[in-house]
Every structure is written in structure tokens, then in C-alpha cells.
Amino acid sequence: MLKAELRKKYMQKRKALSSDEAFLLSEKIFENFIAYFNPTALEKIHVFIPILAKNEIDTQIFIQYFLKHNIRVFVPKIVADQLISIEIFEDSQFETSSWGISEPVSNEDSGEHYFHYVITPLLYCDKKGNRVGYGKGFYDGLFQSVSSETKKIGVNYFDPDESIDDVWENDIPLDYLVTPTEVLSFLMGLE
């Protein structure tokens, strides 16, 4: 299927989930992430803040866990049409952007390019790690700027059942996908 068709289909499927279903599935995704990757103190994780109105994976569960376990947390913020990475702490202040996203008040880019993990929002991911997002390309830009050792991890409610027919040359695939039932690796024997 084409990205536009998949985007529409999976937005509808996600919208059909009740808030309780979305939260329970988010918890299972979180549990699978922790069990598989076992992040430790002082590791650096870039993680998106969910748009709950769009039924995104509730990564607040992840963020609370990371902060409690002394794992460094970086979140995205769009400033002048660029995605920057801001380190957050227990006492960081947030505001709601014009896109309806909770973002740090700070516009200070951390300048960090080495993350252990980048937890990536998406609408769909196929069996090769190709993803369909909202079509803005912010995460392709982030992936180009981070260390090659950074693990690019998608989180999704849905399994990768369909192929993406219009993958572009500049699309950067994920290394892993975490769903409520499993963790898939796309590294093909490189682990």
C-alpha cells in the first residue's frame, strides 16, 4: 500500500481505540521495551511526548520510569521548522504547542547526538522497518544527525502486516519495532 493509504487506515484504527484500550496497550509496549532493552542509569534516551488526542502511545509511562531510574531523557521540540532535542528533568516546565503537543518551555537544544535509543512515533511500520509517520520528515532528519550506534525504535499498537510500496531513497528505517505482543528486530543478524 502507499504511505498515504496506510496513514489514513492506521489513523482510523488508532482513533477507534478507547482511551482505556490505548493505555493498556501502551503499558504492554512499555513492558516489552523494558524487558527487551533493559535501559540503565545514565543512558540517554530520546522519546516523544504523546499527543493523547491522537491516541498516540502513552510514552509518559516511559518518561516517568526513565526519570525515576536516573536515565537521561531527551524530548523533541520543533523550533523554526527544525526538530531539536531538549533534556528534561523532574522539574522541567511544559507548555502546549500550536500542534497540541506538550513541549518543554525551554528552546535550548541539548546539542546531543549520541543517544542509546530514539523512541519514535509512527502510524505504521512494515516488516522491513520502514515507517509511516505524519509526513513531515522530522524523524528522518533526526536519524541523519544521531550517532550510527543509536538504536532507532518504533512503538506501535499494530503488527506490521502490509508492505509500504512507496519507500523513498532518503527514508531511514527503524532498527526495532515494539508492539503490545513482541519486539521485532530489523537489523538482520547485526546484533
C-alpha positions in Angstrom: 0.0 0.0 0.0 1.0 3.6 -0.4 2.0 5.7 2.6 -1.0 8.0 2.2 -3.4 5.0 2.3 -1.6 3.4 5.2 -1.5 6.7 7.1 -5.3 7.1 6.7 -6.0 3.4 7.5 -3.9 3.4 10.7 -5.1 6.8 11.9 -8.6 5.4 11.8 -7.6 2.2 13.5 -5.9 4.1 16.3 -8.8 6.5 16.6 -11.1 3.5 17.1 -9.3 2.5 20.3 -10.9 3.7 23.5 -8.6 5.7 25.8 -8.6 2.7 28.2 -7.6 0.3 25.4 -4.8 2.7 24.3 -3.5 3.0 27.8 -3.4 -0.8 28.4 -1.7 -1.4 25.0 0.8 1.4 25.9 1.6 -0.4 29.2 2.2 -3.6 27.3 4.5 -1.8 24.8 6.4 -0.2 27.7 6.8 -3.6 29.5 8.1 -5.2 26.3 10.5 -2.3 25.8 11.9 -2.6 29.3 12.1 -6.4 29.2 14.0 -6.4 25.9 16.3 -3.4 26.2 16.7 -3.1 29.9 17.8 0.6 29.9 20.2 1.5 32.8 21.1 4.6 34.8 22.8 7.4 32.8 21.9 6.0 29.4 20.4 8.7 27.1 17.0 8.1 25.6 15.2 10.4 23.1 11.5 9.9 23.5 8.5 11.7 22.0 5.8 13.2 24.2 2.4 11.7 23.1 -0.4 13.6 21.5 -3.1 11.9 23.6 -5.9 13.4 21.4 -4.5 11.4 18.5 -4.3 8.3 20.7 -0.5 8.0 20.4 1.3 5.5 22.5 1.4 6.9 26.1 5.1 7.5 26.5 4.6 9.3 29.7 4.9 5.8 31.3 8.3 5.5 29.8 9.4 9.1 30.8 8.3 8.6 34.4 10.2 5.3 34.6 13.4 6.8 33.0 13.5 9.8 35.3 12.9 7.6 38.4 15.8 5.3 37.3 18.2 8.1 36.6 18.1 7.5 32.9 18.7 10.8 30.9 15.6 11.8 29.0 15.6 14.0 25.8 12.4 15.1 24.1 11.8 16.6 20.7 10.6 20.2 20.1 10.1 21.9 16.8 11.8 25.3 16.7 12.0 27.2 13.4 10.9 24.1 11.5 13.7 22.0 13.0 13.4 19.2 15.5 15.7 19.8 18.4 16.4 17.6 21.4 15.8 19.1 24.9 16.9 17.3 28.0 14.2 17.2 30.6 14.2 16.6 34.4 11.6 16.1 37.1 11.1 19.8 37.5 11.1 20.8 33.8 8.3 23.2 32.8 6.0 22.3 29.8 3.5 24.2 27.6 1.1 23.1 24.8 2.3 23.9 21.3 0.0 25.1 18.5 0.1 21.4 17.3 -1.4 20.3 20.6 1.8 18.7 21.8 3.2 19.2 25.3 6.7 20.6 24.9 9.3 21.9 27.3 9.2 25.7 27.7 12.9 25.8 27.1 14.2 26.2 23.5 17.7 25.2 24.4 18.9 22.4 22.2 21.0 19.9 24.1 23.3 19.5 21.2 23.3 15.8 21.9 23.9 13.4 19.0 24.6 10.2 20.8 21.6 8.5 22.3 21.4 4.9 23.3 17.8 4.8 22.0 15.4 7.0 20.0 11.8 6.0 20.6 9.9 7.1 17.6 6.3 7.9 16.9 4.6 6.4 13.9 1.3 5.3 12.4 2.6 2.2 10.8 5.8 0.1 10.3 6.3 -2.7 7.8 8.3 -5.9 8.2 11.5 -4.2 6.9 11.4 -1.3 9.5 10.1 1.3 7.0 7.7 3.6 8.8 4.8 5.8 8.1 4.6 8.9 10.2 2.7 12.2 9.8 4.7 13.0 6.7 6.7 15.9 7.9 10.1 14.2 7.8 11.3 15.4 11.2 12.5 11.9 12.4 14.4 11.2 9.1 16.3 14.5 9.9 16.9 13.4 13.5 18.1 9.9 12.4 20.6 11.5 10.0 22.0 13.6 12.8 22.4 11.0 15.5 25.2 8.5 16.1 25.1 5.4 13.9 25.2 3.4 17.2 21.8 4.8 18.3 19.0 2.3 18.2 16.0 3.6 16.3 12.9 2.1 17.9 9.3 2.5 16.8 6.4 1.8 19.0 3.0 0.8 17.6 -0.3 -0.8 18.7 -0.4 -2.7 15.4 1.7 -5.5 13.9 3.4 -5.0 10.5 1.1 -6.9 8.2 1.4 -4.8 5.0 4.2 -3.6 2.8 4.9 0.0 2.1 5.1 0.4 -1.7 6.5 3.9 -1.9 9.6 3.9 0.3 11.8 6.8 -0.6 15.5 6.9 -1.1 16.0 9.2 2.0 13.7 7.2 4.3 15.7 5.8 7.2 14.3 2.5 8.5 13.9 1.6 12.2 16.1 -0.9 13.9 13.3 -2.3 16.1 9.6 -2.2 16.5 7.9 -2.7 19.9 4.2 -3.8 19.8 2.0 -5.0 22.7 2.9 -8.6 21.8 6.6 -8.6 20.7 9.8 -6.8 19.8 10.9 -7.1 16.2 14.5 -6.5 15.1 15.2 -5.3 11.5 19.0 -5.5 12.0 19.3 -8.8 10.1 22.0 -10.6 12.1 23.9 -7.5 13.0 23.1 -7.8 16.8 
